[in-house]
Structure formats: structure tokens, C-alpha cells
Amino acid sequence: MNILITGGAGFIGSHLAHLHLQKGDRVHVVDDLSTGRRTNIALLLGHARFTFSEADIVTWDGLDAAIHGIDRVYHLAAVVGVRRTLEDPVRVVKTNIAGTERVMRAIEKSSCLPEVLIASSSEAYGFNPRPTFRETDDLLLHSRDRLRWCYAVSKLTDEFIAFSYADKFGFKLTVVRLFNTIGPRQVEHYGMVVPNFVQQAVTGRPITVYGDGSQTRSFADVRDTVRALDLLAGNPLAAGETVNVGADQEISILALAELVRERAESDSEIIFIPYHEAYGEDFEDITHRRPCLDKLFQLTGFQHQWSLTATIDDLILRARAERGLLEAKELGLS
């Protein structure tokens, strides 16, 4: 297959590129490297079936040509992270909404009409009062703190844009609402909690919990996530569907901090930072976020291979190895 991945030098996109190369596919990654990193795809750059274009999909004049002859498009390019959203909501709108509409127009003009998978977000559920979030639930966003919900609204808009184009022009589209994804290559910038906790625990710094830590999340390993995306994108039964992708085991952020500290055998102190200090303004957090995965399981038969503890252990080992390399370089040993 010929695969195009927008945002493919990012955390999830780079793992997806690796998966498809392992399967024998040809992969074209497009990324402007604003949040994606060249190091994420460094090992792929010399591969005969891999192509990388450093470009912004909003302005890139090579988009139409890139989609010509493509069998599948994963549209992952987006501004992500709560902190980044609050810092630059205008860029969120430009990249997330204008970028998606431009990708859809390019697909419309393509003669191949590829399979298309659009990455949306669990943020779209907002203040859903149910213990688990289903794809059929009503979506509840508060009218205050409008910039806080800029990202969620942009991803919902992406969903409507994509379904509108797919319905009119007849290509196969699946929208996935991604819940918290963690794993190798995720950086602690922009408020990503697990890599932040791991780095703090490994280096002995205080582990910083925002708020009182009672808010809960469900964390899925990226290596599981990309397998699910592949299964959905290639499944005719998933065409026209919105599907939750993530893990359905919930943990409080305080319990997560304690788990990371325990697995790292760290003496780091756990400290609490009020939201207004963390984000520079009054901030309203979602109290819980757990997906119902019934549709994912029914459509694909998907099974998770990574537990939260296994992923954390893996990340701790990687963080220690990277720290050892840095120390060796500083001592002139490598």
C-alpha cells in the first residue's frame, strides 16, 4: 500500500510510519516539525520505501501531488497539548481546521479516493457526566473559558468537515477520538504528564501534580494505538464511523505519580501546583476521561498488548539509558 501520514514526524505519527514500513508499505510523511521532531524518524530517512517532506499542510503546494496514487491517508497533523493551545489559539485554528479542510479538498480532487482516517480527540467529550464516554454521547463544553476549549472545538470541526467531504465525494472515512496516548518519543513539553513524571522521578526532581491530583485519565501505549488505527483504517465496517481509541483502565493523576515514583524506585517528592500557577490563568479541568471501547473491539477484535505498568517501566529504562548517554558525553566517554 501507499500511505500518507500528515504529522508523521510526531509522537504517534512516527510510530505509525514505522508500523507500515514493517508491513512492507510505502510511506510518505509530511510534517512542519513545529511539534514533530526529525529525530523521531531519523532511522527511517534512509529507507527505500520512506519519503519525508518538511512542509506545512496549510500552505504546502505539493499536497495534491502527494495524495495522487495514495491508498490510505492518516491525517494527524495538528497543534496539540493544553499548554500550547492556551499559548497560541490562533495557530490551533489555522492548523487544525484549515489544514483538515485543505487535506479533504486534495482528496476530493484525487482520482484514487483513498481510505482516510482522521485523528480527533477525547477532549471533544468535554464535561461528559457519564463514567465512560461513548461515541453516541452528547458533547458538553462550558461556555466560559472559551480559549480552554479551542482545541476541542477545532477537533469537532475537523470531524464535521471530514464527514461532509466523505459523504459528498464517496471516500471511506473513519474518525478516531484518541484518549491519552503515551510511550517512547513522547516529550514532556506542552503538559504531557507521563513523560514529565518519568523524567522527574528518574532525575530525583519533585514530581509536579497539577490541581489536587484527583482527576482521572486512561492511558494507552502508542504501540497499541497505532495497531488500532491500522485495523480501523483498513476495515470497511469502520467507514463512516467515529471510534474511541485508547485504554479503558482509569487512574488518578496522583496515583499515577505514585506509581511512577514506585516503579522508578525514586525518592522524588510529590508536590501540588495550582492550575492558575501551571497555566497562568484560571483553568477548568475535566474530572475524568475513560473511553467505552465496545465499538473498537466489535469492529476489529483489537486486544491491548501493553499495560500501564509495562509502559512506565519501559519509559523509565529508556530515560535512564538516555541520561547515561548524556553523562558519558559530558565526561568525554562517548
C-alpha positions as CSV (number, residue, x, y, z in Angstrom):
1,M,0.0,0.0,0.0
2,N,1.0,3.6,-0.5
3,I,0.5,5.5,2.8
4,L,0.5,9.3,3.5
5,I,0.8,10.4,7.1
6,T,0.3,14.1,7.9
7,G,2.1,15.0,11.2
8,G,4.1,11.8,10.7
9,A,7.2,13.1,12.5
10,G,5.2,13.5,15.6
11,F,4.9,11.1,18.5
12,I,2.0,8.9,17.2
13,G,2.7,9.5,13.5
14,S,6.3,8.3,13.7
15,H,5.2,5.0,15.3
16,L,2.6,4.7,12.6
17,A,5.2,5.2,9.9
18,H,7.4,2.5,11.4
19,L,4.4,0.1,11.6
20,H,3.6,0.4,7.9
21,L,7.2,0.1,6.8
22,Q,7.4,-3.1,8.8
23,K,4.3,-4.3,6.9
24,G,6.1,-3.6,3.6
25,D,4.1,-0.5,2.6
26,R,5.5,2.7,1.1
27,V,5.2,5.6,3.5
28,H,5.2,9.4,2.8
29,V,5.4,11.6,5.9
30,V,4.6,15.3,5.9
31,D,5.4,17.4,8.9
32,D,6.4,21.0,9.5
33,L,8.5,20.0,12.6
34,S,6.7,22.5,14.8
35,T,6.0,19.8,17.3
36,G,7.2,16.8,15.4
37,R,10.9,16.0,15.5
38,R,13.3,14.8,12.9
39,T,14.9,12.5,15.5
40,N,11.6,10.6,15.6
41,I,12.0,9.5,12.0
42,A,15.8,9.5,11.8
43,L,16.1,5.8,11.5
44,L,13.5,5.8,8.6
45,L,15.1,8.5,6.5
46,G,17.4,6.2,4.6
47,H,14.7,3.6,4.0
48,A,13.9,2.9,0.3
49,R,10.2,3.0,0.9
50,F,10.1,6.1,3.0
51,T,9.7,9.7,1.9
52,F,9.8,12.8,4.1
53,S,8.5,16.3,3.2
54,E,9.1,19.1,5.7
55,A,6.1,21.2,5.0
56,D,3.1,22.9,6.5
57,I,-0.1,21.3,5.1
58,V,-1.9,24.6,5.2
59,T,0.4,26.2,2.6
60,W,2.3,23.2,1.0
61,D,1.9,23.3,-2.8
62,G,2.9,19.6,-3.0
63,L,-0.2,18.3,-1.2
64,D,-2.3,17.4,-4.3
65,A,0.6,15.6,-5.9
66,A,1.4,13.7,-2.6
67,I,-2.2,12.4,-2.4
68,H,-2.3,11.3,-6.0
69,G,-1.9,7.5,-6.1
70,I,-2.2,7.1,-2.3
71,D,-4.2,4.2,-0.9
72,R,-4.6,5.5,2.6
73,V,-4.3,8.8,4.3
74,Y,-3.8,9.3,8.1
75,H,-4.4,12.9,8.9
76,L,-2.7,13.5,12.3
77,A,-1.2,17.0,11.7
78,A,-2.5,19.3,14.5
79,V,-1.4,21.6,17.2
80,V,-1.6,19.5,20.4
81,G,-1.2,19.9,24.1
82,V,-3.2,22.1,26.6
83,R,-0.3,24.5,27.2
84,R,0.3,25.0,23.5
85,T,-3.4,25.6,22.9
86,L,-3.6,28.3,25.6
87,E,-0.4,29.9,24.3
88,D,-1.4,30.1,20.6
89,P,-5.1,29.5,19.9
90,V,-4.9,31.2,16.5
91,R,-2.4,28.6,15.4
92,V,-4.7,25.9,16.6
93,V,-7.5,27.2,14.4
94,K,-5.2,27.6,11.4
95,T,-3.5,24.3,11.6
96,N,-6.3,22.1,12.9
97,I,-9.3,23.5,10.9
98,A,-7.7,25.0,7.8
99,G,-5.3,22.1,7.5
100,T,-8.0,19.5,7.6
101,E,-10.2,21.3,5.1
102,R,-7.2,21.5,2.7
103,V,-6.5,17.8,3.0
104,M,-10.1,17.0,2.3
105,R,-10.1,19.2,-0.8
106,A,-6.9,17.4,-2.0
107,I,-8.6,14.0,-1.5
108,E,-11.7,15.3,-3.4
109,K,-9.5,16.2,-6.4
110,S,-7.7,12.9,-6.3
111,S,-8.8,10.2,-8.7
112,C,-7.8,7.4,-6.3
113,L,-10.2,8.3,-3.4
114,P,-8.1,6.6,-0.7
115,E,-9.1,5.2,2.7
116,V,-9.0,8.1,5.2
117,L,-8.5,8.2,8.9
118,I,-8.8,11.4,10.8
119,A,-7.5,11.8,14.3
120,S,-9.9,13.6,16.6
121,S,-9.7,13.8,20.4
122,S,-11.3,12.7,23.7
123,E,-11.3,16.4,24.5
124,A,-14.4,16.6,22.3
125,Y,-16.5,15.0,25.0
126,G,-15.9,17.9,27.3
127,F,-17.7,17.6,30.7
128,N,-19.5,14.4,29.9
129,P,-21.1,13.3,33.2
130,R,-21.0,9.6,32.3
131,P,-18.4,7.3,33.9
132,T,-17.3,6.1,30.5
133,F,-17.5,8.1,27.2
134,R,-19.4,6.5,24.3
135,E,-19.3,7.7,20.7
136,T,-23.1,8.3,20.8
137,D,-22.9,10.6,23.9
138,D,-23.9,14.2,23.8
139,L,-20.9,16.6,23.9
140,L,-20.8,19.2,26.7
141,L,-18.5,22.1,26.6
142,H,-18.8,25.0,29.0
143,S,-19.5,28.5,27.6
144,R,-16.9,30.1,29.9
145,D,-13.1,29.8,29.3
146,R,-13.5,29.8,25.6
147,L,-9.8,29.5,24.8
148,R,-9.6,26.5,27.0
149,W,-11.9,24.7,24.6
150,C,-10.3,26.0,21.4
151,Y,-8.6,22.6,20.7
152,A,-11.8,20.6,21.4
153,V,-13.9,22.7,19.1
154,S,-11.2,22.6,16.4
155,K,-11.2,18.8,16.5
156,L,-15.0,18.6,16.4
157,T,-15.0,20.9,13.4
158,D,-12.5,18.6,11.8
159,E,-14.9,15.7,12.3
160,F,-17.8,17.7,10.6
161,I,-15.5,18.8,7.7
162,A,-14.3,15.3,7.1
163,F,-17.7,13.6,7.2
164,S,-19.1,16.3,4.9
165,Y,-16.5,15.7,2.2
166,A,-16.7,11.9,2.6
167,D,-20.4,11.9,2.3
168,K,-20.4,14.1,-0.8
169,F,-17.5,12.6,-2.7
170,G,-17.7,8.9,-1.6
171,F,-14.5,8.0,0.0
172,K,-14.1,5.8,3.1
173,L,-13.6,7.8,6.2
174,T,-13.1,6.8,9.9
175,V,-12.8,9.3,12.7
176,V,-11.0,8.2,15.8
177,R,-11.2,10.0,19.1
178,L,-7.9,9.4,20.7
179,F,-7.6,9.2,24.5
180,N,-4.4,9.8,26.4
181,T,-1.6,8.1,24.4
182,I,1.8,7.5,26.0
183,G,5.1,5.8,25.1
184,P,8.5,6.2,23.6
185,R,9.3,9.5,21.8
186,Q,6.6,11.5,23.7
187,V,8.3,14.6,25.2
188,E,7.3,16.3,28.4
189,H,6.7,19.7,26.6
190,Y,3.2,21.2,26.4
191,G,2.0,19.5,29.6
192,M,2.4,15.8,28.7
193,V,2.0,14.2,32.1
194,V,3.6,10.8,31.9
195,P,7.0,11.8,30.3
196,N,7.1,14.7,32.7
197,F,6.6,12.4,35.7
198,V,9.2,9.9,34.4
199,Q,11.8,12.5,33.9
200,Q,11.2,14.0,37.3
201,A,11.4,10.6,39.0
202,V,14.5,9.4,37.2
203,T,16.4,12.7,37.9
204,G,15.2,12.9,41.5
205,R,13.3,16.2,41.0
206,P,10.0,16.9,42.6
207,I,7.1,15.2,40.7
208,T,4.6,18.0,39.9
209,V,0.9,17.3,40.1
210,Y,-1.4,20.0,38.8
211,G,-4.5,20.6,40.9
212,D,-5.2,18.1,43.7
213,G,-4.4,15.0,41.6
214,S,-7.9,13.6,41.9
215,Q,-8.6,14.0,38.2
216,T,-8.5,10.6,36.4
217,R,-7.3,9.6,32.9
218,S,-6.9,6.4,30.9
219,F,-3.5,5.8,29.3
220,A,-2.8,3.7,26.2
221,D,0.6,2.7,24.8
222,V,1.3,4.3,21.4
223,R,2.3,0.9,20.1
224,D,-1.2,-0.4,20.8
225,T,-2.8,2.8,19.5
226,V,-1.1,2.6,16.0
227,R,-2.2,-1.1,15.6
228,A,-5.8,0.0,16.4
229,L,-5.5,2.8,13.8
230,D,-4.3,0.4,11.1
231,L,-7.1,-2.1,11.9
232,L,-9.8,0.6,11.7
233,A,-8.5,2.3,8.6
234,G,-8.4,-0.9,6.7
235,N,-11.9,-2.1,7.9
236,P,-14.8,-1.4,5.6
237,L,-17.2,-1.8,8.5
238,A,-15.5,1.2,10.2
239,A,-16.2,3.5,7.2
240,G,-18.4,6.4,8.3
241,E,-17.9,5.7,12.0
242,T,-16.5,7.6,14.9
243,V,-14.5,5.3,17.1
244,N,-12.8,5.7,20.5
245,V,-9.2,4.6,20.7
246,G,-7.3,4.3,23.9
247,A,-7.3,2.1,27.1
248,D,-10.3,1.7,29.4
249,Q,-8.4,1.4,32.7
250,E,-8.7,4.6,34.7
251,I,-6.1,6.1,37.2
252,S,-6.0,9.3,39.1
253,I,-3.1,11.7,38.4
254,L,-1.9,11.4,42.0
255,A,-2.0,7.6,41.8
256,L,-0.1,7.9,38.5
257,A,2.6,10.0,40.2
258,E,2.9,7.5,43.0
259,L,3.1,4.6,40.5
260,V,5.9,6.2,38.5
261,R,7.8,7.0,41.7
262,E,7.4,3.4,42.9
263,R,8.5,1.9,39.6
264,A,11.5,4.2,39.3
265,E,12.4,3.5,43.0
266,S,12.7,7.2,43.3
267,D,12.9,9.5,46.4
268,S,11.2,12.4,44.5
269,E,8.8,14.4,46.5
270,I,5.3,14.8,45.0
271,I,4.2,18.4,45.1
272,F,1.0,20.1,44.0
273,I,0.8,23.1,41.7
274,P,-2.5,25.0,41.5
275,Y,-3.9,25.3,37.9
276,H,-3.5,29.1,37.8
277,E,0.2,28.7,38.5
278,A,0.6,25.9,36.0
279,Y,-1.3,27.6,33.2
280,G,-1.1,31.3,34.1
281,E,-4.8,31.7,34.3
282,D,-8.0,30.2,35.8
283,F,-8.2,26.7,34.4
284,E,-11.1,24.3,34.4
285,D,-10.0,20.7,34.1
286,I,-12.1,17.7,33.2
287,T,-12.5,15.5,36.2
288,H,-12.4,12.1,34.4
289,R,-11.8,10.6,31.0
290,R,-12.4,7.0,30.3
291,P,-13.5,5.6,26.9
292,C,-16.0,2.9,26.2
293,L,-14.2,0.7,23.7
294,D,-17.0,-1.6,22.7
295,K,-17.2,-0.3,19.2
296,L,-13.4,-0.7,18.7
297,F,-13.5,-4.2,19.9
298,Q,-16.6,-5.2,17.9
299,L,-15.2,-3.7,14.7
300,T,-11.7,-5.1,14.9
301,G,-11.3,-7.7,17.6
302,F,-8.4,-5.5,18.9
303,Q,-6.6,-6.5,22.1
304,H,-4.1,-4.4,24.1
305,Q,-0.6,-5.7,24.4
306,W,0.8,-3.1,26.8
307,S,-0.3,-2.5,30.4
308,L,0.2,0.9,32.0
309,T,2.9,-0.5,34.3
310,A,4.7,-2.2,31.5
311,T,4.8,1.1,29.5
312,I,6.0,3.1,32.5
313,D,8.8,0.5,33.2
314,D,9.8,0.8,29.5
315,L,9.9,4.6,29.7
316,I,11.9,4.5,32.9
317,L,14.5,2.2,31.3
318,R,14.7,4.5,28.2
319,A,15.0,7.6,30.4
320,R,17.9,6.1,32.4
321,A,19.7,5.0,29.2
322,E,19.4,8.5,27.7
323,R,20.6,10.0,31.0
324,G,23.6,7.7,31.0
325,L,24.5,8.7,27.4
326,L,24.3,12.4,28.3
327,E,26.5,11.9,31.4
328,A,29.0,9.8,29.3
329,K,29.2,12.6,26.7
330,E,29.8,15.2,29.4
331,L,32.6,13.1,30.8
332,G,34.0,12.6,27.3
333,L,33.5,8.9,27.4
334,S,31.5,8.7,24.1
